[in-house]
Every structure is written in C-alpha cells, then in structure tokens.
Amino acid sequence: MNFELLFADQPDREVRYTLTGAKGGFARTLLAQTRRMPRLVPAALCDLDLPGLRALCEELGFPAARLRECSSAEEVAATPPDAICLVADAALLRDVPHDILVEATGNPKVGYRVACEAIDAGRHVAMVSKEVDTVAGVTLSRLAASRGVVYTTADGDQPANLIGWVSWARTLGLEIIAAGKSGEYDIVFDPQTGMVRQLDETVSAAALADLLILGDDIPATLAARRAALQTLKTSATADYCEMAVVASNTGLVADVEAMHYPVARIAELADIYALRADGGIIERPGVIDVFNVLRLPGEASFAGGVFVVVRTGDGPTWQMLAQKGHVVSRNGRYACMYLPYHFMGVETPISLLNAVLHGRASGSDHPAQHAILAGRAIETIPAGTMLRMGGHHHDVTGVKPVLLVRANAPANVAPLYLAAHARTARDVRAGDLILLEDIAGDDPALREAWLAGLR
C-alpha cells in the first residue's frame, strides 16, 4: 500500500490522533512509527504518569518544546496547533482538535467512556483495548455508524490481523476449518540439553525429545507434550480476549470454551487443526483457537502471527504448493496459510489513515456478539469479594477466562470485563460461571452497553 495513495484525494491533509494509555508498550510502538510519518500527527497523549510520558516522548525524538502539559480546557485551547498536549485527564481530549481517538487504556470503564465521547463528537475510534471491545464493541460500532464515523480494530494487533486474514480467505472462496494465532511466548526446546525456554523461564523437559514428531495419534502426542510442560503457563486471559474480538467480527467461535491450546510446530498446524474424522482435534468447521509454538533453537518464530486452516480441494494444486514449502496436511485435505508477524503500533497507522481518509474499518462494519468472553470461578468466591483486574494479561483475580458460544450460553452470563473491578453480590461456587446477578458495583453505562449489544 502506497502512503501517498492514501492521501491522493486530500494531498494537503494531516491526520491528527489522540492516544490514551500513551505510556504503554503498544503506545510506544505507535509513537515511534509516527515519527517516520510527518502527516500523521499526535495531537494529544493521555496517561496518568505525565513525567514518564514526557520522558518517553523526548526519548523517541519529539522536541521538548512541542510537549505541553495541560490540566484544564483553557490550557488545551491555548496550545498551538503544532504542539502536543500531554494530559492525565482523558476528558480533556474532547477539547483537542483531532480526527481519531486511539483507545489503549485497557480499562473497560474508562475506555468505553472515552470512546463514546469521541464518537459523540464526530470522531473516529481505533479500539486497541480488547477489554472494552469484548463488552461494548458491538454497541460502539453501532453508535459510530449512527454518527457517520468509523469504529475499527487496529492493524498490527492480532485481532485485526486475523480478521483481515479470515476475510482474505473467504474472498478467495476457501472453506475455513480453523483460524487463530500463536500464543505470546514460544516454547523453545534444546534437544542437546533437554531444557525448554519460555521467555525468561527455563525448565527441564527431556521427554519432549521423543515428542518432536507428531506421529499417527495426534491427540495422544499433544497430550504427552502438555504433560511434559505442565509447569509452564500455556494460556493467557489476553488470548481469550483477542479471540472474542475476532469472533464478533467474523462469526467464528471456539471449539471448546477453554480453547485447545495445542503445543505445536508450525509445519504440523494443517494436521492438528483438521477435523476429528481426519485425525485432527476440531469438532466442526469454522472455529477459532490459539496454539503454543514449539520450536528448536535457531528456528524461526511464528512471532505472534495468525493463521487459517482451510480445506484444500484440488489435489494437484495443493501438492504443487506443498512442494513449494507451504504447510499442507499429510493426507492432503487441509492447508495452513499464515502470517508470521504482528507488529503492534508499527502497523496501526494503516488503520488510522484508512478510517479518517477513506471511511474504512479494519474489522467488520457490523460486528455481532457471536461469542462471550466470560469467567468461571477457580474456587468458591465469597460474597463481597472485589474481582480485581491486573497483571500483564489483565487477569481477573479468582476467575479463569472461558470463551462461550453465545447461542449455547446462559442469557444472564456476565462478560468477564464487566465483572472486573466489581464485587460479588453473593457466593459464587468453584466452577460456576459468573452471572450478571453475581456482581454489584459494576459500571452502569458499561452494563447497558453490553445488554444493548445483545439485542
């Protein structure tokens, strides 16, 4: 995609954006890329840590003289057009002239409020906070459509990348059996030492040496690999959150509520994500899932990328493609087509420019609540317990995430991130789903947005 072509109809146009959660990891990647794109302008940056935000901007090369800390609407109004407002109060963003809000707080209540304010003011919204989208994305998309603006996922983030890849496959008439992404951190096995490294953790897993080949009994091999790695964390709340966003935008849903999370080598994906009748693990076509990359030192990573597994059709075509190195199942009936990357904010400018200049969203124009990111109590939770959200993956204390097919879910199940920061209104038994009646003190506007999205 040519940068200048995006501006072809508006050659003198600048695209101005505001950004919440502006000191976070995603924000850094977007701001760093913005420095390379002179017609993409950060009009205002919002974060609770203003000194840290200023330091980040200066580290990235934004001139100190352009950075103006503002604590009131009057100070915002007095800021020169070429300056960048730094604010701690997201409410001040509405006073900044801009085209699109990039919402990256990760806070469901705050993110929803800020997005509503932007849409009501006639501004586009790029939603990076999947926590917000899983509760209120359908309602926000409808609100944006009613105001004539765009509500979009953000390219570079896995949901948008996978939604785009699914759309690509469907455009080509390919039948999708499964679609998904890799987990955040690879499982790197060294056969010489029998040790496994996952990010900064190293454990002994000598049994993997005999499990590097998938074998004829795929489920048995996958079960043995998981047993060998039982001390490692092989799932994350963030994965469920992202797949819920994909479900809303594609209609694909999870095969099982905990997702399969196989430990898999890239070349095995077409065999693993085959239907059970063909030796794979998938019960029915059209599901989403996450896998853990198993690789050897020196082998390329999947890099948090995305995939679709499709039914092949014409045998000679796919035999030829397999000879060229594409991942085709051993029986020739399935193929895995994948993008081994996700570049976070480095790629997000594509979404911002398409939304503002061409009125196009990276996701669906009409998302629907096909799936529900819910939670099950890990152990009995007493009435009055605060369900705190925290950590790198925004886990909810005492609750494990599950991805339910809406058609099969209780009508009164609570979305996980509505329950976050609420209190339990009654005891919740171990293993039970968190229901709407189980929580109190949640944000009323966010609850109404959830209920409206179901209608």
LUMZAMAR-196541 format. One record per residue (C-alpha): x, y negated, z; residue in one letter. Coordinates in nm, 4 decimals, decimal comma, m for minus. Example, Ala and Ser with C-alpha at 12.3 -4.5 7.8 and 13.67 -1.06 7.14 Angstrom:
BEGIN
[[1,2300; 0,4500; 0,7800]; "A"]
[[1,3670; 0,1060; 0,7140]; "S"]
END
This chain:
BEGIN
[[0,0000; 0,0000; 0,0000]; "M"]
[[0,1488; m0,3314; m0,1103]; "N"]
[[0,1491; m0,6029; 0,1580]; "F"]
[[0,0869; m0,8829; m0,0890]; "E"]
[[m0,2083; m0,6989; m0,2440]; "L"]
[[m0,3847; m0,7068; 0,0907]; "L"]
[[m0,3748; m1,0874; 0,0661]; "F"]
[[m0,4414; m1,1018; m0,3094]; "A"]
[[m0,7763; m1,2790; m0,2756]; "D"]
[[m0,6541; m1,5069; 0,0057]; "Q"]
[[m0,2885; m1,5878; m0,0750]; "P"]
[[m0,2550; m1,8626; 0,1862]; "D"]
[[m0,4327; m1,6762; 0,4648]; "R"]
[[m0,2859; m1,5909; 0,8025]; "E"]
[[m0,4408; m1,3162; 1,0138]; "V"]
[[m0,4448; m1,4089; 1,3822]; "R"]
[[m0,4945; m1,1474; 1,6521]; "Y"]
[[m0,5252; m1,1337; 2,0282]; "T"]
[[m0,3953; m0,8398; 2,2275]; "L"]
[[m0,4898; m0,7048; 2,5692]; "T"]
[[m0,2651; m0,4744; 2,7683]; "G"]
[[0,0112; m0,6689; 2,5980]; "A"]
[[0,2995; m0,5418; 2,8100]; "K"]
[[0,2212; m0,1740; 2,7487]; "G"]
[[0,4082; 0,0711; 2,5281]; "G"]
[[0,1662; 0,0508; 2,2362]; "F"]
[[0,1654; m0,3285; 2,2531]; "A"]
[[0,5424; m0,3409; 2,2291]; "R"]
[[0,5415; m0,1411; 1,9062]; "T"]
[[0,2792; m0,3716; 1,7538]; "L"]
[[0,4547; m0,6891; 1,8619]; "L"]
[[0,7874; m0,5620; 1,7331]; "A"]
[[0,6318; m0,4891; 1,3939]; "Q"]
[[0,4582; m0,8263; 1,3891]; "T"]
[[0,7996; m0,9941; 1,3921]; "R"]
[[0,8517; m0,8447; 1,0447]; "R"]
[[0,5178; m0,9695; 0,9081]; "M"]
[[0,5093; m1,3502; 0,9040]; "P"]
[[0,1424; m1,3764; 0,8010]; "R"]
[[0,0281; m1,1598; 1,0899]; "L"]
[[0,0225; m1,3868; 1,3941]; "V"]
[[m0,0220; m1,3027; 1,7638]; "P"]
[[m0,2433; m1,5906; 1,8774]; "A"]
[[m0,2768; m1,4808; 2,2402]; "A"]
[[m0,1437; m1,1988; 2,4564]; "L"]
[[m0,3148; m1,0865; 2,7746]; "C"]
[[m0,1577; m0,8939; 3,0611]; "D"]
[[m0,1662; m0,9162; 3,4404]; "L"]
[[0,2152; m0,9346; 3,4503]; "D"]
[[0,2838; m1,2689; 3,2821]; "L"]
[[0,6546; m1,2888; 3,3752]; "P"]
[[0,7042; m0,9383; 3,2398]; "G"]
[[0,5066; m1,0251; 2,9260]; "L"]
[[0,7162; m1,3364; 2,8652]; "R"]
[[1,0355; m1,1355; 2,9102]; "A"]
[[0,9117; m0,8747; 2,6618]; "L"]
[[0,8268; m1,1371; 2,4003]; "C"]
[[1,1659; m1,3031; 2,4355]; "E"]
[[1,3391; m0,9660; 2,4153]; "E"]
[[1,1561; m0,8992; 2,0876]; "L"]
[[1,2740; m1,2316; 1,9485]; "G"]
[[0,9709; m1,4574; 1,9847]; "F"]
[[1,1063; m1,8091; 2,0506]; "P"]
[[1,0631; m1,9089; 2,4151]; "A"]
[[0,9300; m2,2494; 2,3086]; "A"]
[[0,6332; m2,0813; 2,1359]; "R"]
[[0,5226; m1,8967; 2,4513]; "L"]
[[0,2678; m2,0963; 2,6535]; "R"]
[[0,1273; m1,9572; 2,9776]; "E"]
[[m0,2356; m2,0663; 3,0166]; "C"]
[[m0,4645; m2,0289; 3,3164]; "S"]
[[m0,7650; m2,2339; 3,2016]; "S"]
[[m0,9741; m2,3032; 2,8934]; "A"]
[[m0,8337; m2,6568; 2,8903]; "E"]
[[m0,4770; m2,5284; 2,8708]; "E"]
[[m0,5751; m2,2902; 2,5919]; "V"]
[[m0,7397; m2,5751; 2,3994]; "A"]
[[m0,4257; m2,7867; 2,4351]; "A"]
[[m0,1996; m2,5140; 2,2952]; "T"]
[[m0,0541; m2,5961; 1,9487]; "P"]
[[m0,1645; m2,3672; 1,6623]; "P"]
[[0,1856; m2,2243; 1,6191]; "D"]
[[0,2202; m2,1312; 1,9878]; "A"]
[[0,1319; m1,8010; 2,1522]; "I"]
[[m0,0952; m1,8152; 2,4556]; "C"]
[[0,0031; m1,5844; 2,7410]; "L"]
[[m0,2929; m1,5243; 2,9719]; "V"]
[[m0,3697; m1,2996; 3,2661]; "A"]
[[m0,7471; m1,3526; 3,2411]; "D"]
[[m0,8971; m1,1760; 2,9380]; "A"]
[[m1,1947; m1,4140; 2,9491]; "A"]
[[m0,9663; m1,6887; 2,8141]; "L"]
[[m0,9190; m1,5036; 2,4863]; "L"]
[[m1,2574; m1,6229; 2,3610]; "R"]
[[m1,1216; m1,9792; 2,3603]; "D"]
[[m0,8293; m1,8885; 2,1323]; "V"]
[[m0,8854; m1,9218; 1,7555]; "P"]
[[m0,8300; m1,5722; 1,6123]; "H"]
[[m0,9688; m1,3161; 1,3696]; "D"]
[[m0,9415; m0,9838; 1,5505]; "I"]
[[m0,9017; m0,8506; 1,9032]; "L"]
[[m0,6717; m0,5542; 1,9651]; "V"]
[[m0,8048; m0,3945; 2,2842]; "E"]
[[m0,5336; m0,1903; 2,4600]; "A"]
[[m0,6014; m0,2215; 2,8326]; "T"]
[[m0,7047; 0,1427; 2,8728]; "G"]
[[m0,9569; 0,0166; 3,1283]; "N"]
[[m1,3141; 0,1213; 3,0356]; "P"]
[[m1,4951; m0,1624; 3,2165]; "K"]
[[m1,2606; m0,4428; 3,1154]; "V"]
[[m1,2098; m0,3160; 2,7619]; "G"]
[[m1,5818; m0,2894; 2,6966]; "Y"]
[[m1,6496; m0,6400; 2,8279]; "R"]
[[m1,3682; m0,7981; 2,6250]; "V"]
[[m1,4739; m0,6146; 2,3087]; "A"]
[[m1,8358; m0,7293; 2,3494]; "C"]
[[m1,7257; m1,0891; 2,3949]; "E"]
[[m1,5132; m1,0732; 2,0811]; "A"]
[[m1,7913; m0,9206; 1,8699]; "I"]
[[m2,0474; m1,1692; 2,0016]; "D"]
[[m1,8086; m1,4465; 1,8943]; "A"]
[[m1,7962; m1,3048; 1,5402]; "G"]
[[m1,4541; m1,1446; 1,5687]; "R"]
[[m1,3413; m0,8035; 1,4576]; "H"]
[[m1,2193; m0,5459; 1,7115]; "V"]
[[m0,9466; m0,2833; 1,6776]; "A"]
[[m1,0001; m0,0408; 1,9649]; "M"]
[[m0,6819; 0,1183; 2,0942]; "V"]
[[m0,8332; 0,2045; 2,4341]; "S"]
[[m0,9750; 0,5507; 2,3675]; "K"]
[[m1,1157; 0,5465; 2,7201]; "E"]
[[m1,3503; 0,2669; 2,6125]; "V"]
[[m1,4346; 0,4294; 2,2816]; "D"]
[[m1,5387; 0,7634; 2,4351]; "T"]
[[m1,8044; 0,5864; 2,6421]; "V"]
[[m1,9086; 0,2864; 2,4345]; "A"]
[[m1,7640; 0,3287; 2,0856]; "G"]
[[m2,0955; 0,4106; 1,9206]; "V"]
[[m2,2668; 0,1115; 2,0785]; "T"]
[[m1,9766; m0,1236; 1,9983]; "L"]
[[m1,9770; m0,0092; 1,6351]; "S"]
[[m2,3498; m0,0788; 1,6073]; "R"]
[[m2,3081; m0,4177; 1,7738]; "L"]
[[m2,0287; m0,5088; 1,5348]; "A"]
[[m2,2379; m0,4086; 1,2339]; "A"]
[[m2,5241; m0,6261; 1,3578]; "S"]
[[m2,2855; m0,9239; 1,3805]; "R"]
[[m2,1261; m0,8628; 1,0430]; "G"]
[[m1,7817; m0,7774; 1,1796]; "V"]
[[m1,5662; m0,4638; 1,1859]; "V"]
[[m1,5128; m0,2283; 1,4786]; "Y"]
[[m1,2244; 0,0031; 1,3977]; "T"]
[[m0,9834; 0,2576; 1,5341]; "T"]
[[m0,6171; 0,1633; 1,4943]; "A"]
[[m0,3892; 0,3172; 1,2344]; "D"]
[[m0,0752; 0,4588; 1,3897]; "G"]
[[m0,2715; 0,6055; 1,6777]; "D"]
[[m0,3581; 0,9737; 1,6412]; "Q"]
[[m0,7387; 0,9387; 1,6253]; "P"]
[[m0,7291; 0,7009; 1,3283]; "A"]
[[m0,4627; 0,9089; 1,1553]; "N"]
[[m0,6644; 1,2280; 1,1953]; "L"]
[[m0,9920; 1,0639; 1,0944]; "I"]
[[m0,8213; 0,9422; 0,7780]; "G"]
[[m0,6713; 1,2844; 0,7091]; "W"]
[[m1,0093; 1,4551; 0,7522]; "V"]
[[m1,1653; 1,2003; 0,5167]; "S"]
[[m0,8893; 1,2673; 0,2627]; "W"]
[[m0,9515; 1,6429; 0,2763]; "A"]
[[m1,3271; 1,6005; 0,2451]; "R"]
[[m1,2863; 1,3657; m0,0510]; "T"]
[[m1,0969; 1,6446; m0,2252]; "L"]
[[m1,3813; 1,8881; m0,1537]; "G"]
[[m1,1703; 2,1005; 0,0808]; "L"]
[[m1,3545; 2,3050; 0,3427]; "E"]
[[m1,2098; 2,2168; 0,6826]; "I"]
[[m1,1853; 2,5104; 0,9199]; "I"]
[[m0,9973; 2,3195; 1,1899]; "A"]
[[m0,8401; 1,9797; 1,2382]; "A"]
[[m0,6299; 1,8393; 1,5164]; "G"]
[[m0,2968; 1,7144; 1,6376]; "K"]
[[0,0056; 1,8250; 1,8313]; "S"]
[[0,0489; 1,7549; 2,1999]; "G"]
[[0,2688; 1,4718; 2,3121]; "E"]
[[0,5834; 1,6646; 2,4007]; "Y"]
[[0,7418; 1,9565; 2,2130]; "D"]
[[0,8372; 2,2829; 2,3767]; "I"]
[[1,1995; 2,3343; 2,2683]; "V"]
[[1,3319; 2,6876; 2,3219]; "F"]
[[1,7031; 2,7737; 2,3080]; "D"]
[[1,7392; 3,1496; 2,2415]; "P"]
[[2,1049; 3,1402; 2,3457]; "Q"]
[[2,0259; 3,0261; 2,7000]; "T"]
[[1,6660; 3,1423; 2,7395]; "G"]
[[1,5764; 2,7920; 2,8579]; "M"]
[[1,2875; 2,5710; 2,7494]; "V"]
[[1,2987; 2,1920; 2,7488]; "R"]
[[0,9859; 1,9761; 2,7525]; "Q"]
[[1,0710; 1,6066; 2,7656]; "L"]
[[1,2921; 1,5808; 3,0758]; "D"]
[[1,1929; 1,9147; 3,2328]; "E"]
[[1,3885; 2,2358; 3,1743]; "T"]
[[1,2688; 2,5820; 3,2826]; "V"]
[[1,3688; 2,9414; 3,2223]; "S"]
[[1,1506; 3,1267; 2,9696]; "A"]
[[1,3636; 3,4115; 2,8398]; "A"]
[[1,0520; 3,6066; 2,7404]; "A"]
[[0,9994; 3,3659; 2,4506]; "L"]
[[1,2920; 3,5253; 2,2682]; "A"]
[[1,0664; 3,8197; 2,1820]; "D"]
[[0,7679; 3,5968; 2,1017]; "L"]
[[0,9076; 3,3744; 1,8286]; "L"]
[[0,7345; 3,5824; 1,5607]; "I"]
[[0,3555; 3,5646; 1,5616]; "L"]
[[0,3001; 3,9347; 1,4956]; "G"]
[[m0,0198; 4,1068; 1,3875]; "D"]
[[m0,2170; 4,0385; 1,7068]; "D"]
[[m0,2241; 3,6604; 1,7089]; "I"]
[[m0,4345; 3,6117; 2,0255]; "P"]
[[m0,2068; 3,8525; 2,2154]; "A"]
[[0,1079; 3,6668; 2,1088]; "T"]
[[m0,0433; 3,3327; 2,2047]; "L"]
[[m0,1475; 3,4684; 2,5451]; "A"]
[[0,2035; 3,6025; 2,6056]; "A"]
[[0,3610; 3,2690; 2,5130]; "R"]
[[0,1310; 3,0860; 2,7513]; "R"]
[[0,2167; 3,3287; 3,0304]; "A"]
[[0,5867; 3,2696; 2,9692]; "A"]
[[0,5317; 2,8934; 3,0003]; "L"]
[[0,2851; 2,8881; 3,2873]; "Q"]
[[0,4951; 2,6419; 3,4885]; "T"]
[[0,4761; 2,3780; 3,2129]; "L"]
[[0,1883; 2,1367; 3,1579]; "K"]
[[0,0429; 2,2177; 2,8181]; "T"]
[[m0,2652; 1,9958; 2,8093]; "S"]
[[m0,3408; 1,6302; 2,8821]; "A"]
[[m0,6504; 1,4227; 2,9514]; "T"]
[[m0,5379; 1,1825; 2,6799]; "A"]
[[m0,5661; 1,4617; 2,4212]; "D"]
[[m0,9306; 1,5235; 2,5115]; "Y"]
[[m0,9934; 1,1507; 2,4949]; "C"]
[[m0,8461; 1,1214; 2,1481]; "E"]
[[m1,0311; 1,4237; 2,0157]; "M"]
[[m1,3589; 1,2799; 2,1472]; "A"]
[[m1,2973; 0,9718; 1,9325]; "V"]
[[m1,2277; 1,1933; 1,6320]; "V"]
[[m1,5497; 1,3857; 1,6962]; "A"]
[[m1,7552; 1,0651; 1,6948]; "S"]
[[m1,6065; 0,9606; 1,3630]; "N"]
[[m1,6047; 1,2951; 1,1805]; "T"]
[[m1,8707; 1,5208; 1,3332]; "G"]
[[m1,6103; 1,7885; 1,4063]; "L"]
[[m1,6382; 1,9317; 1,7586]; "V"]
[[m1,4332; 2,1514; 1,9898]; "A"]
[[m1,4489; 2,5291; 1,9503]; "D"]
[[m1,4311; 2,5719; 2,3303]; "V"]
[[m1,4674; 2,2987; 2,5921]; "E"]
[[m1,1072; 2,3322; 2,7165]; "A"]
[[m0,9749; 2,3466; 2,3578]; "M"]
[[m0,7426; 2,6306; 2,2631]; "H"]
[[m0,4041; 2,4568; 2,3015]; "Y"]
[[m0,2024; 2,7380; 2,1385]; "P"]
[[0,1767; 2,7314; 2,1722]; "V"]
[[0,2611; 2,7448; 1,8030]; "A"]
[[0,5337; 2,6974; 1,5488]; "R"]
[[0,4396; 2,4706; 1,2606]; "I"]
[[0,4622; 2,7461; 0,9986]; "A"]
[[0,2038; 2,9505; 1,1947]; "E"]
[[m0,0798; 2,6987; 1,2008]; "L"]
[[m0,2685; 2,8344; 0,8988]; "A"]
[[m0,2718; 3,1833; 1,0540]; "D"]
[[m0,3603; 3,0681; 1,4067]; "I"]
[[m0,6408; 2,8320; 1,3050]; "Y"]
[[m0,8068; 3,0936; 1,0850]; "A"]
[[m1,1477; 3,2356; 1,1672]; "L"]
[[m1,1514; 3,5241; 1,4142]; "R"]
[[m1,2755; 3,7581; 1,1431]; "A"]
[[m0,9437; 3,6934; 0,9680]; "D"]
[[m0,7317; 3,7386; 1,2785]; "G"]
[[m0,7239; 3,3762; 1,3951]; "G"]
[[m0,8694; 3,2047; 1,7012]; "I"]
[[m1,1532; 2,9940; 1,5551]; "I"]
[[m1,5129; 3,0997; 1,6095]; "E"]
[[m1,6711; 2,8795; 1,3415]; "R"]
[[m1,5581; 2,6334; 1,0713]; "P"]
[[m1,5334; 2,2616; 1,1433]; "G"]
[[m1,3624; 2,2348; 1,4820]; "V"]
[[m1,1041; 2,0085; 1,6415]; "I"]
[[m0,8188; 2,1238; 1,8600]; "D"]
[[m0,4709; 2,0444; 1,9939]; "V"]
[[m0,1617; 2,2650; 1,9781]; "F"]
[[0,1711; 2,2642; 2,1597]; "N"]
[[0,4707; 2,2594; 1,9261]; "V"]
[[0,7164; 2,5431; 1,9842]; "L"]
[[1,0471; 2,4855; 1,8098]; "R"]
[[1,4160; 2,5623; 1,8326]; "L"]
[[1,6855; 2,3000; 1,8972]; "P"]
[[1,7614; 2,1168; 1,5751]; "G"]
[[1,4281; 2,1988; 1,4116]; "E"]
[[1,2093; 1,9096; 1,3060]; "A"]
[[0,9312; 1,7974; 1,5395]; "S"]
[[0,5648; 1,7585; 1,4479]; "F"]
[[0,6094; 1,4163; 1,6131]; "A"]
[[0,2574; 1,3902; 1,7480]; "G"]
[[0,1233; 1,4325; 1,3980]; "G"]
[[m0,2125; 1,5537; 1,2681]; "V"]
[[m0,3313; 1,8465; 1,0588]; "F"]
[[m0,6221; 2,0058; 0,8802]; "V"]
[[m0,6531; 2,3773; 0,8129]; "V"]
[[m0,8622; 2,4423; 0,5041]; "V"]
[[m0,9925; 2,7413; 0,3150]; "R"]
[[m0,7762; 2,7811; 0,0064]; "T"]
[[m0,9970; 2,9029; m0,2769]; "G"]
[[m0,7963; 2,9697; m0,5918]; "D"]
[[m0,5241; 3,2203; m0,5020]; "G"]
[[m0,2638; 3,1353; m0,7703]; "P"]
[[m0,2838; 2,7640; m0,6872]; "T"]
[[m0,2019; 2,8202; m0,3239]; "W"]
[[0,0541; 3,0889; m0,3973]; "Q"]
[[0,2385; 2,8316; m0,6063]; "M"]
[[0,2076; 2,5738; m0,3271]; "L"]
[[0,3356; 2,8268; m0,0734]; "A"]
[[0,6397; 2,8804; m0,2939]; "Q"]
[[0,6995; 2,5057; m0,2748]; "K"]
[[0,7089; 2,5274; 0,1040]; "G"]
[[0,3522; 2,4470; 0,2037]; "H"]
[[0,2047; 2,6269; 0,5039]; "V"]
[[m0,0273; 2,8998; 0,3769]; "V"]
[[m0,1561; 3,1890; 0,5882]; "S"]
[[m0,0143; 3,5348; 0,5376]; "R"]
[[m0,3411; 3,6540; 0,3821]; "N"]
[[m0,3528; 3,3510; 0,1511]; "G"]
[[m0,7004; 3,2433; 0,2650]; "R"]
[[m0,6044; 2,9350; 0,4665]; "Y"]
[[m0,3625; 2,6455; 0,4334]; "A"]
[[m0,2418; 2,3859; 0,6814]; "C"]
[[m0,1946; 2,0345; 0,5472]; "M"]
[[m0,0292; 1,7977; 0,7902]; "Y"]
[[0,1262; 1,4589; 0,8542]; "L"]
[[0,4180; 1,4971; 1,0983]; "P"]
[[0,4113; 1,1488; 1,2500]; "Y"]
[[0,2225; 0,8886; 1,4456]; "H"]
[[0,3874; 0,5500; 1,4554]; "F"]
[[0,1683; 0,3721; 1,7112]; "M"]
[[0,1658; m0,0063; 1,6683]; "G"]
[[0,4196; 0,0030; 1,3866]; "V"]
[[0,1340; 0,1120; 1,1572]; "E"]
[[m0,1541; m0,0740; 1,3247]; "T"]
[[m0,1169; m0,3901; 1,1100]; "P"]
[[m0,2750; m0,1935; 0,8230]; "I"]
[[m0,5977; m0,1652; 1,0262]; "S"]
[[m0,5884; m0,5308; 1,1298]; "L"]
[[m0,5382; m0,6590; 0,7768]; "L"]
[[m0,7964; m0,4266; 0,6233]; "N"]
[[m1,0564; m0,5270; 0,8818]; "A"]
[[m1,0020; m0,9007; 0,8506]; "V"]
[[m0,9257; m0,9351; 0,4810]; "L"]
[[m1,1425; m0,6593; 0,3354]; "H"]
[[m1,4037; m0,5726; 0,5987]; "G"]
[[m1,2873; m0,2109; 0,6156]; "R"]
[[m1,2652; 0,0111; 0,9217]; "A"]
[[m1,0069; 0,2865; 0,9676]; "S"]
[[m1,2762; 0,5090; 1,1209]; "G"]
[[m1,6352; 0,5782; 1,0298]; "S"]
[[m1,8763; 0,2924; 0,9682]; "D"]
[[m2,1432; 0,4913; 1,1526]; "H"]
[[m1,9915; 0,6936; 1,4403]; "P"]
[[m2,2253; 0,9087; 1,6468]; "A"]
[[m2,1973; 1,0880; 1,9791]; "Q"]
[[m2,1313; 1,4364; 1,8415]; "H"]
[[m1,9205; 1,5324; 2,1438]; "A"]
[[m1,8944; 1,4251; 2,5055]; "I"]
[[m1,5714; 1,3851; 2,6971]; "L"]
[[m1,6910; 1,4995; 3,0397]; "A"]
[[m1,5330; 1,6268; 3,3591]; "G"]
[[m1,5571; 1,9352; 3,5810]; "R"]
[[m1,4683; 1,9218; 3,9483]; "A"]
[[m1,1433; 2,1069; 4,0144]; "I"]
[[m1,2521; 2,1645; 4,3734]; "E"]
[[m1,5535; 2,0545; 4,5739]; "T"]
[[m1,5645; 1,6739; 4,5843]; "I"]
[[m1,7380; 1,5301; 4,8917]; "P"]
[[m1,9963; 1,2530; 4,8601]; "A"]
[[m1,8399; 0,9073; 4,8787]; "G"]
[[m1,5129; 1,0065; 4,7104]; "T"]
[[m1,3580; 0,7478; 4,4795]; "M"]
[[m1,2836; 0,9051; 4,1409]; "L"]
[[m0,9659; 0,7156; 4,0696]; "R"]
[[m0,8146; 0,6936; 3,7231]; "M"]
[[m0,4393; 0,6702; 3,6940]; "G"]
[[m0,1108; 0,8074; 3,5680]; "G"]
[[0,0369; 0,8022; 3,2211]; "H"]
[[m0,2516; 1,0044; 3,0747]; "H"]
[[m0,5280; 0,8297; 3,2743]; "H"]
[[m0,6300; 1,1402; 3,4642]; "D"]
[[m0,9290; 1,1192; 3,6976]; "V"]
[[m0,8497; 1,2457; 4,0461]; "T"]
[[m1,0005; 1,5857; 4,1254]; "G"]
[[m1,1566; 1,6257; 3,7811]; "V"]
[[m1,0427; 1,8203; 3,4753]; "K"]
[[m1,1492; 1,6993; 3,1307]; "P"]
[[m1,3712; 1,9057; 2,9025]; "V"]
[[m1,4912; 1,8321; 2,5516]; "L"]
[[m1,8558; 1,9321; 2,5163]; "L"]
[[m2,0644; 1,9689; 2,2030]; "V"]
[[m2,3394; 1,7166; 2,2638]; "R"]
[[m2,6115; 1,9441; 2,1265]; "A"]
[[m2,5245; 2,2027; 2,3924]; "N"]
[[m2,4515; 1,9661; 2,6825]; "A"]
[[m2,6855; 1,8660; 2,9656]; "P"]
[[m2,8660; 1,5439; 2,8769]; "A"]
[[m2,7554; 1,3854; 3,2051]; "N"]
[[m2,3845; 1,4698; 3,1902]; "V"]
[[m2,1610; 1,1729; 3,2728]; "A"]
[[m1,8839; 1,0683; 3,0346]; "P"]
[[m1,5502; 1,1014; 3,2115]; "L"]
[[m1,4528; 0,7362; 3,1864]; "Y"]
[[m1,7855; 0,6101; 3,3174]; "L"]
[[m1,7143; 0,8167; 3,6286]; "A"]
[[m1,3611; 0,6751; 3,6554]; "A"]
[[m1,3377; 0,4290; 3,9477]; "H"]
[[m1,6922; 0,5205; 4,0600]; "A"]
[[m1,7824; 0,7050; 4,3810]; "R"]
[[m1,9564; 1,0368; 4,4106]; "T"]
[[m2,3158; 0,9877; 4,5215]; "A"]
[[m2,3381; 1,3444; 4,6515]; "R"]
[[m2,1196; 1,6503; 4,6920]; "D"]
[[m2,0017; 1,7984; 4,3618]; "V"]
[[m1,9181; 2,1667; 4,3786]; "R"]
[[m1,5994; 2,3085; 4,2300]; "A"]
[[m1,6525; 2,3943; 3,8640]; "G"]
[[m1,9605; 2,1758; 3,8226]; "D"]
[[m1,9886; 1,9088; 3,5560]; "L"]
[[m2,0029; 1,5509; 3,6830]; "I"]
[[m2,3562; 1,4280; 3,6111]; "L"]
[[m2,4901; 1,0740; 3,5937]; "L"]
[[m2,6745; 1,1322; 3,9226]; "E"]
[[m2,3437; 1,2334; 4,0840]; "D"]
[[m2,1848; 0,8891; 4,0530]; "I"]
[[m2,2596; 0,5490; 4,2012]; "A"]
[[m2,0915; 0,2125; 4,1712]; "G"]
[[m2,0063; 0,2588; 3,8043]; "D"]
[[m2,0304; m0,0435; 3,5764]; "D"]
[[m2,3994; m0,1005; 3,4811]; "P"]
[[m2,3151; m0,2515; 3,1425]; "A"]
[[m2,0916; 0,0425; 3,0547]; "L"]
[[m2,3613; 0,2906; 3,1629]; "R"]
[[m2,6174; 0,1145; 2,9461]; "E"]
[[m2,3747; 0,1201; 2,6534]; "A"]
[[m2,3361; 0,4960; 2,6978]; "W"]
[[m2,7105; 0,5565; 2,7115]; "L"]
[[m2,7703; 0,3287; 2,4123]; "A"]
[[m2,5151; 0,5258; 2,2110]; "G"]
[[m2,7111; 0,8452; 2,2723]; "L"]
[[m3,0297; 0,7006; 2,1296]; "R"]
END
